[in-house]
Amino acid sequence: MPLGGVFEPSALQSELNSLNSIINDENLWNDPAKARSILQKKSNLEKQLAEINHLETEFNGLQELYSLSPDDPDVKQAINQLAEKAHKAKFITLFSDPADNNGAFLFIQAGAGGTEAQDWAQMLSRMYNRWCERHGFVVETVEEHIGDVAGIKSVTFRISGDKAYGWLKNEIGVHRLVRISPFNANGKRQTSFASIDVWPDVDDTIEIEINEKDLRIDTYRSSGAGGQHVNKTDSAVRITHIPTNTVVTCQNERSQIQNKEMAMKMLRSKLYDLELKKRMEEEDAIKANQKKIEWGSQIRNYVLYPYQLIKDVRTNVEKTDSEAVLDGDLDDFMLAMLSR
């Protein structure tokens, strides 16, 4: 069966034609914000169509090769590889929001509970890093605060890759862990919480107006685990956008100038995210995820004892292979949210 029958490129082409009609309207740029949004959507649709057409061409070529050499191991391998590409590509139409194709910033924060929660935050850090590896995304640590005994208090990652934000945006919220505590000599069951926040990594083509008078910039000494990574000067940077009370920090670059540049990029991304949520009237859904890091506010439960079950409370998707999930097998949870 042609791949086009699966992906319905005709529907995408029809939507693209409609956008082109709007773009050709000489009055479009009377509203610059709307114009930029439409151009971004057009660019996203063109990428989706290009990906589908490329798969279609590859499929037709393999179909011909298979008819000539059905037992050729190289042909069989190529078919399996194409099947894997097709499986991933059939979800590309789910990434329809303006920033879905961008990279992302991912922020993990331990909840109340000291070492237990900080260890859980580190487990989540590893889980998302393994998930990124599966997708070929590049992960850069922007800032990390190590726990007092074990784990981490918080960490911010910059994740580069196509559709990273589209995949991760629904991970925002509280994640709850139930397990036998490795830090309790009596082997008691422990419940821990950590929160996830995500915002898009906007590129330089998106205009974000920031008034220098609205910024408070503080510098401080970078913290770390010790050794060569401890900074002896006040190179870490914290920037506060006073009108929105948005705070960003960066300490992992080599100099104060580089830390400031990264912090400003994060600030632009956060302010863009705030504006995007207003324009798309999604504040109610976002606010629902911004709850206290405690019982009853979680979006996903990770139960490791007395049984093993990972369950998303929003979609009821569940998995019993907790080891695989904690090793980055998260796509089913993410796709269920994208498909709603």
Residue pairs with C-beta under 8 A, 6 or more apart in sequence:
2 56
2 59
2 60
3 52
3 55
3 56
3 59
3 86
4 10
4 52
4 56
6 86
6 90
7 52
7 55
7 89
7 90
7 92
7 93
8 93
9 49
9 52
9 53
9 56
12 45
12 48
12 49
12 52
12 93
13 49
15 45
16 42
16 45
16 46
16 49
19 38
19 41
19 42
19 45
20 42
22 28
22 38
23 38
23 39
23 42
28 34
28 35
28 38
29 35
33 279
36 206
36 207
37 98
37 279
40 98
40 206
41 96
41 98
44 95
44 96
44 98
44 100
44 101
47 101
48 92
48 93
51 89
51 92
52 89
52 92
55 82
55 85
55 86
55 89
58 82
58 85
59 82
59 86
62 75
62 78
62 79
62 82
65 72
65 75
65 78
66 75
66 79
69 75
91 335
91 338
92 163
94 166
94 335
94 338
94 339
95 101
95 163
95 166
95 338
97 166
97 169
97 276
97 280
98 276
99 165
99 166
99 200
99 202
99 272
99 273
99 276
100 163
100 165
100 166
100 169
101 162
101 163
101 165
101 166
102 164
102 165
102 200
102 201
102 202
102 203
103 137
103 158
103 159
103 160
103 161
103 164
103 165
103 200
103 201
104 158
104 159
104 164
104 165
104 168
104 169
104 198
104 199
104 200
104 201
105 142
105 156
105 157
105 158
105 159
105 198
105 199
105 200
105 201
105 266
105 269
105 270
106 128
106 156
106 157
106 159
106 168
106 171
106 196
106 197
106 198
107 154
107 155
107 156
107 157
107 196
107 197
107 198
108 121
108 124
108 125
108 128
108 152
108 154
108 155
108 156
108 157
108 194
108 195
108 196
109 121
109 153
109 154
109 194
109 195
109 197
109 293
110 117
110 118
110 120
110 121
110 147
110 151
110 152
110 153
110 154
110 193
110 194
111 117
111 174
111 192
111 193
111 194
111 195
111 293
111 294
112 193
112 293
112 294
113 192
113 193
114 148
114 149
115 147
115 148
115 149
115 150
115 151
115 183
116 181
116 183
116 190
116 192
117 151
117 192
117 193
117 194
118 147
118 148
118 149
118 150
118 151
118 152
118 153
119 147
119 150
119 151
119 182
119 183
119 192
120 151
120 175
120 177
120 192
120 193
120 194
121 147
121 151
121 152
121 153
121 154
121 155
121 194
122 147
122 150
122 151
122 152
123 151
123 177
123 326
124 175
124 194
124 196
125 152
125 155
125 157
126 326
127 325
127 326
127 327
127 328
127 330
128 157
128 168
128 171
128 328
128 330
129 139
129 157
129 328
130 327
130 328
131 328
131 329
131 330
132 138
132 139
132 159
132 161
132 164
132 328
133 328
134 328
134 329
135 161
135 164
135 167
136 161
137 159
137 160
137 161
137 164
138 159
138 160
138 161
139 157
139 158
139 159
139 160
140 157
140 158
140 159
140 160
141 155
141 156
141 157
141 252
142 156
142 157
142 158
142 250
142 252
142 262
142 266
143 154
143 155
143 156
143 236
143 249
143 250
143 251
143 252
144 152
144 154
144 155
144 156
144 224
144 252
145 152
145 153
145 154
145 155
145 223
146 152
146 153
146 223
146 224
146 225
147 153
149 183
150 183
156 249
156 250
156 266
158 201
158 262
158 266
159 168
159 201
160 201
164 201
165 198
165 199
165 200
165 201
166 338
167 334
168 198
168 334
169 198
169 200
170 334
170 337
170 338
171 196
171 198
171 299
171 330
171 334
172 196
172 197
172 198
172 286
172 289
172 290
172 299
173 195
173 196
173 289
173 291
173 297
173 298
173 299
173 300
174 193
174 194
174 195
174 196
174 289
174 291
174 292
174 293
174 294
174 297
174 298
174 299
175 193
175 194
175 195
175 196
175 298
175 299
175 300
175 302
176 191
176 192
176 193
176 295
176 298
176 300
176 301
176 302
177 191
177 192
177 193
177 194
177 302
177 304
178 189
178 190
178 191
178 301
178 302
178 303
178 304
178 305
179 189
179 190
179 192
179 303
179 304
179 305
180 187
180 188
180 189
180 190
180 304
180 305
181 187
181 188
181 189
181 190
184 190
189 305
189 306
191 295
193 293
193 294
193 295
193 298
194 293
195 293
199 269
199 270
199 272
199 273
200 269
200 272
200 273
200 276
201 265
201 269
202 208
202 268
202 269
202 272
206 268
206 272
208 268
208 271
208 272
210 241
210 264
210 267
210 268
210 271
214 241
214 242
214 243
215 239
215 240
215 241
215 242
216 239
216 240
216 242
217 237
217 238
217 239
217 240
217 260
218 237
218 238
218 239
218 240
219 234
219 235
219 236
219 237
219 238
219 256
220 234
220 236
220 238
221 231
221 232
221 233
221 234
221 235
221 236
222 229
222 230
222 231
222 235
222 236
222 251
222 252
223 230
223 236
223 251
224 230
224 231
231 251
233 256
234 256
235 251
235 253
235 254
235 255
235 256
235 259
236 249
236 250
236 251
236 256
236 259
237 249
237 250
237 251
237 256
237 259
237 260
237 263
238 247
238 248
238 249
238 263
239 247
239 248
239 249
239 260
239 263
239 264
239 267
240 246
240 247
241 247
241 267
241 270
241 271
244 271
244 274
246 267
246 270
246 271
246 274
248 263
248 266
248 267
248 270
249 263
250 259
250 260
250 262
250 263
250 266
251 259
252 259
253 259
253 261
253 262
277 283
277 286
289 299
291 297
298 313
299 312
299 313
299 314
300 310
300 311
300 312
300 313
300 333
301 309
301 310
301 311
301 313
302 310
302 322
302 325
302 326
303 309
303 310
303 311
303 322
304 322
308 320
308 321
308 322
309 318
309 319
309 320
309 322
310 318
310 319
310 320
310 322
310 325
310 333
311 317
311 318
311 319
312 318
312 333
312 336
312 337
314 337
315 333
315 336
315 337
315 340
317 332
317 333
317 336
319 325
319 329
319 332
321 329
